[in-house]
Amino acid sequence: MSVNIVDKIDDCVPIRHALISVSDKEGLDPLVKGLLRIVPSLKIFSTGGTYARIAEILGEAATKTLVQVSDYTGQPETQGGLVKTLDFKIYLGLLTEAHNPSHQEDLERTASVPIDLVVVNLYPFQKTIERKDCSVEEARANIDIGGPCMIRASAKNYLRVAVAVDPEDYPGLVASIEANGGCTRLEERFAYARKAFAHTAEYDRRIMEYLNRKDSSEARGCYTIQPQGTEDTSCRKT
């Protein structure tokens, strides 16, 4: 397998497109207002409840700034928010390298844009399993998929993308972008990447430890199991 080894990057990356999708809405108001005060032309892509909250924060200005991810990708969210951001255009925007001509051609070919800032936090798995009445099914439903994927892609591409996973980092992020004239710098992006990978590693560790404490009988008890021979063919041998 061949991989791209990058030898040229930009230290200062202007923030033109941001992707914000958070379960924890704490700090969202000053973050969004701060970013737009510094970069009035910023486009913000968002999903579900986060989109609704940002639209509420921005009021009439939302029509100029805020874009539904589903409108951008052309793919509606699936029921229950099961699939929202797992889309080629999103990951092209997260992973493209600024000085790679082939990547730039891919962006143009797909009418995609580079995403420079990602603000994501994850489904509250730990809070869910701390409830005494939490079932294995409820725990399973609160395992985030799209969030960790976005965080990992953004952190991998710290060459160009800044990723924030902790609301406590928002004030410092805004202050830094303002001090740098609407840009992020490599040292900051690298620091955020370290924190992002630690965040997803801890999230996966808690899921692993929870499942290791459970028996398959506890999972079985959550469901009506379809008997073999019904229309459900998921267990049939071929």
C-alpha positions in Angstrom: 0.0 0.0 0.0 1.3 3.4 -0.9 0.7 6.5 1.3 1.2 10.2 0.7 4.3 11.5 2.4 3.8 15.3 2.6 6.8 17.6 2.5 5.2 21.1 2.0 2.4 22.6 4.1 1.2 26.1 5.1 1.8 27.2 8.6 -1.0 29.7 8.6 -4.3 28.2 7.3 -7.3 30.6 6.8 -10.6 29.4 8.3 -13.1 29.5 5.4 -15.3 26.4 6.0 -16.1 24.9 9.4 -18.0 21.7 10.2 -19.8 21.8 13.6 -21.7 18.8 14.9 -22.0 18.4 18.6 -24.0 16.4 21.2 -23.0 18.8 24.0 -24.2 22.3 23.0 -22.3 24.0 25.8 -20.3 27.0 24.6 -21.8 26.9 21.1 -23.2 30.5 21.2 -19.9 32.3 21.9 -18.0 30.0 19.6 -20.2 30.6 16.6 -20.5 34.4 17.2 -16.8 34.7 17.9 -15.8 32.8 14.7 -18.2 35.0 12.6 -16.9 38.2 14.2 -13.4 37.3 13.1 -14.4 35.7 9.7 -17.7 37.2 8.6 -17.6 35.2 5.3 -17.2 31.8 7.1 -19.5 29.0 5.9 -20.6 26.6 8.6 -21.8 23.1 7.7 -23.9 21.4 10.3 -26.4 18.6 11.1 -29.6 17.9 13.0 -29.9 19.5 16.4 -26.6 21.4 16.0 -27.9 23.0 12.8 -31.1 24.0 14.6 -29.2 25.5 17.5 -26.8 27.5 15.3 -29.8 28.7 13.3 -31.4 29.9 16.5 -28.1 31.7 17.5 -27.7 33.4 14.2 -31.3 34.3 13.4 -31.7 35.9 10.0 -27.9 35.8 9.4 -28.1 32.0 9.2 -29.3 32.1 5.6 -25.9 33.6 4.6 -23.7 31.4 6.8 -25.2 28.1 7.7 -25.5 25.1 5.4 -27.1 21.7 6.1 -24.7 18.9 5.5 -27.5 17.1 3.6 -27.9 20.0 1.3 -24.1 20.1 0.6 -23.8 16.4 0.0 -27.1 15.8 -1.7 -27.8 12.9 0.7 -30.6 13.3 3.3 -29.9 12.1 6.9 -31.2 8.6 7.6 -33.9 8.0 10.2 -32.7 8.6 13.7 -29.5 10.4 12.4 -27.9 7.0 11.7 -25.9 8.4 8.8 -25.3 12.2 8.5 -21.7 13.0 7.8 -20.3 9.7 6.4 -20.0 11.1 2.8 -17.3 11.3 0.2 -17.6 15.1 -0.1 -17.1 15.5 3.7 -14.0 13.3 3.9 -12.5 14.8 0.8 -12.9 18.2 2.4 -11.3 16.9 5.6 -8.4 14.9 4.2 -7.2 16.8 1.1 -3.7 18.2 1.2 -3.3 21.8 0.2 -0.3 21.3 -2.1 -1.4 18.1 -3.8 -2.7 18.9 -7.4 -4.6 15.6 -7.6 -6.5 16.4 -4.4 -7.3 19.9 -5.7 -8.6 18.3 -8.9 -10.8 16.0 -6.8 -12.3 18.9 -5.0 -13.1 20.7 -8.3 -14.4 17.5 -9.9 -16.9 16.9 -7.0 -17.7 20.5 -6.3 -16.4 20.0 -2.8 -14.6 22.5 -0.5 -11.7 22.1 1.9 -12.9 22.1 5.5 -10.5 24.0 7.7 -12.1 23.7 11.2 -14.0 20.8 12.8 -15.9 21.1 16.1 -17.3 17.7 17.1 -18.2 16.0 20.4 -19.6 12.5 20.7 -22.8 10.7 21.7 -22.9 10.6 25.5 -22.0 6.9 25.8 -20.5 7.1 29.3 -23.5 9.1 30.7 -25.9 6.5 29.1 -24.2 3.5 30.7 -24.0 5.1 34.1 -27.8 5.0 34.3 -28.9 2.0 36.4 -31.7 1.1 34.0 -29.5 1.3 30.9 -30.0 -1.7 28.6 -27.3 -3.1 26.3 -29.5 -1.9 23.4 -29.5 1.7 24.7 -25.8 1.5 25.1 -25.3 0.2 21.6 -27.6 3.0 20.2 -25.3 5.6 21.9 -22.1 4.4 20.2 -21.1 7.3 17.9 -19.8 6.3 14.5 -19.7 9.5 12.4 -18.2 11.7 15.1 -15.1 9.6 15.8 -14.5 9.2 12.0 -14.6 13.0 11.5 -12.4 13.6 14.5 -9.8 11.1 13.3 -9.8 12.4 9.8 -9.4 16.0 10.9 -6.7 15.1 13.4 -4.8 13.1 10.8 -4.8 16.1 8.6 -3.5 18.5 11.2 -1.4 19.7 8.2 -4.4 21.9 7.4 -7.4 21.2 9.7 -8.0 22.3 13.3 -10.2 20.0 15.3 -11.8 20.9 18.7 -13.5 18.1 20.8 -13.8 19.9 24.1 -16.0 22.9 24.8 -13.4 24.2 27.3 -11.1 24.8 24.3 -13.5 27.0 22.4 -12.5 30.4 24.0 -8.8 29.7 23.4 -9.5 28.6 19.8 -11.4 31.8 19.1 -8.7 33.9 20.7 -6.0 32.2 18.7 -7.8 32.5 15.4 -8.4 36.2 16.1 -4.7 36.8 17.1 -3.6 35.1 13.8 -5.9 37.1 11.5 -8.5 34.4 10.9 -6.0 31.5 10.6 -4.8 28.5 12.6 -1.1 27.7 12.9 0.6 24.3 12.8 1.5 24.2 16.5 -2.1 24.7 17.5 -3.4 22.2 15.0 -0.9 19.6 16.2 -1.9 20.2 19.8 -5.6 19.8 19.0 -4.8 16.6 17.0 -3.1 15.0 20.1 -6.1 15.8 22.2 -8.5 14.5 19.5 -6.8 11.1 19.2 -6.7 10.8 23.0 -10.5 11.6 23.0 -11.4 8.9 20.5 -9.1 6.4 22.2 -10.8 7.0 25.5 -14.2 6.7 24.0 -13.4 3.4 22.4 -11.8 2.1 25.6 -15.0 2.8 27.5 -17.1 1.0 24.9 -14.7 -2.0 25.0 -14.8 -2.2 28.8 -18.6 -2.0 28.9 -19.0 -4.8 26.3 -16.5 -6.9 28.2 -18.6 -6.6 31.3 -21.7 -7.9 29.5 -22.8 -11.4 28.3 -24.5 -12.0 25.1 -27.6 -13.2 27.0 -28.0 -9.6 28.2 -28.0 -8.4 24.6 -30.4 -11.2 23.6 -32.9 -10.1 26.3 -33.3 -6.7 24.6 -34.7 -8.1 21.4 -37.5 -10.1 19.8 -35.4 -12.7 18.0 -36.7 -13.7 14.6 -37.0 -17.5 14.3 -35.2 -19.2 11.5 -37.4 -19.7 8.5 -39.1 -16.3 8.6 -38.5 -13.6 5.9 -35.4 -12.5 7.8 -32.5 -14.3 6.1 -29.6 -12.7 8.0 -28.6 -16.0 9.6 -29.2 -18.4 6.7 -26.2 -20.2 5.3 -25.5 -20.0 1.6 
